[in-house]
Amino acid sequence: MNILEQRGYQSFVKLDSGGQANVYKTIKNGQLYAMKVVRVECPNSPNLDDDLKRELQIVRNLKHPNCIHVEEMFRTKNKIYIIMDYMPNGTIGTISRNSGPLCEWNVKLWFCPVARAIKYLHDNHIAHRDLKLDNILLDQFLNPILSDFGFSRFVAYNENGQVQYSNTYCGTVSFNAPEILNRTIYDPYKADIWSCGVMLFIMINQFYPFDRRNRSLMYKNQMSRNYHLQEHIDKRTSDELKDLINTLLEPNPSLRPNIDDVCNHVWFPIIMNEKQFTQLQ
């Protein structure tokens, strides 16, 4: 506490906990922040475990309006402190559970910026690997902010420029791609795309596309595309959105789109740069 107070931080309110970390709301110079405090397992060792080092390296360098911004990081002997922007409006997951299905324009308002944040990650050779609605925070203006990079990794490529597959089976089961459930090596980018499909489905439908209580049945339903929107939601959902969901929830990862294809889908709003806008005029 003395170290934090010396740095100007005051008033610590616990928000969440899990694994080796706790998250607190704190204040400095009148500004609210979220403080993630990670316990170091071997405090006498100068080295950190690979997962934690990777997370710190990734979050420290993120520069995208829809990715969490880290104000500062510092370490004591036993703990690492990550100071981030505070998000006062919870998560899309909480809103979806408490308020029911979102209308399509609201889904577009939130999903499209998140997809572009994922494109930013993939363009910089980073796979998130734990995409879910509870990891999408909402700032004071209700903008979606992608967070929690604890499972994220840099994606390596072989000498032919092809993605090196991963054999680390992580993330949240309900959002896991079939290749992860089946414990086969996988393209981490394509696994992110599947998770996008699950997020999109839940936002418009509230309920999950696949029941996680029986993993073998879940995998079977994934592979046979056995999922359905609620009848009243299906009737009011555009064909373009249904097509995007169907495209994202492609069980064969080699046929699943990449993030550029997703962001160029007809359902996405067109974003023009200044030159394109001038040409239209």
Helices and strands as residue ranges (DSSP letters): H 2-6, E 10-18, E 21-28, E 31-39, H 50-61, E 70-75, E 79-85, H 92-99, H 104-123, E 126-127, G 133-135, E 136-138, E 144-146, E 153-154, G 173-175, H 178-181, H 188-205, H 215-223, H 231-236, H 239-248, H 259-263, H 274-280
